[in-house]
Amino acid sequence: MRESYNLLIRSQAKKKLQNLPRSDRFRIAEKLAQLGRNPDDSSLDIKKLEGEPYFRLRVGNWRIIFERHDMVRIITVEKIKPRGDAYK
């Protein structure tokens, strides 16, 4: 089995997560844990963002924008935003 990744969540993303409705918060936290365990998990809806070093993880109407550092096995969560605002 492959080693999992460490998740670093930027303070703005952490703040957003704490202010979400409980059900969304749990769903996103679950997906983040899954992402940390295996960022190549095909059951996660992940896409590389064009022209950027970031990826996005879709959780319902929420988008989690993150950077992946495979050499050091770290995933940095930059933003958690509703679908419409995520790419601005």
N, C-alpha and C positions, 0 to 999 in steps of 0.2 A: 504493500500500500504506500502511496505517496504521502509525503509529509504535508500537513496543512499549511496555509499561509497565515501570517499575522495580519489582523485588520487594524488599520489606523483610521480613526474617524475624525475628520477635521471638526473644529469647534462649531462652525456654522451648520454643518450637517448634523452634529450631535444635538444642537439646539432645536433644529427643525424636527428631528426624531422625537425629542421630548415633548414637543408641542402638538404632536399628531394625536388624532383620536386613538384610543387604546387598541382597537381592532387592527387599524393600519400599522400602528407601532409594532404590534406582535408579529404581524405578517412580514413586515420589512426586516425586523430583527431575525426572524427565522431564515429568511432568504440570505441575509448577510452572513449568518452562521454557516449556511450551506455553501455560500461563495467562498468563505474562508477554508472550509474543508476541502473543496475541490472547484476551483474557478473554471475548470473545463467540463463541469457537469452539464450534460446536454439537456437536462430538464430545466435549467435556468435560461431565461430569455435574455441573452447577452448579445450585444452588437458592438463592434468597433466603431467609434465615431470617426467619420472621414476627416482627414486633415488635422486631426488632434491626437494627442497621445492617450486619450481617454476611451473608456468603454462605458456602455450604459447597461444597467440591469433594470428590466421592467418588472414592477410588482404592482399589478392592477393599474390604477391611474397614476402611480408614482414612478419616477425615474431616479435611479441611483447612479450618479456619475462617479466613476472611479478610475484610478490608475493602477496598473499592475506591474510589479517589479519582480520578474521571475527569478533573477539571479539571487536576490536576497529573500525571496518568498514573502513579500509584503504587498498588501492591497491597501491603497489609500483611498478612502471614500471622501470625495471632494464635496459633493452636493447631494441633497435629497430634495427633489422638487416635484410639483405636480406636472403632469405631462406637457401642458401648454408652455410652462416657463423653463423647462429643463434645458433647452438648447440656446437660451439667450445669453 
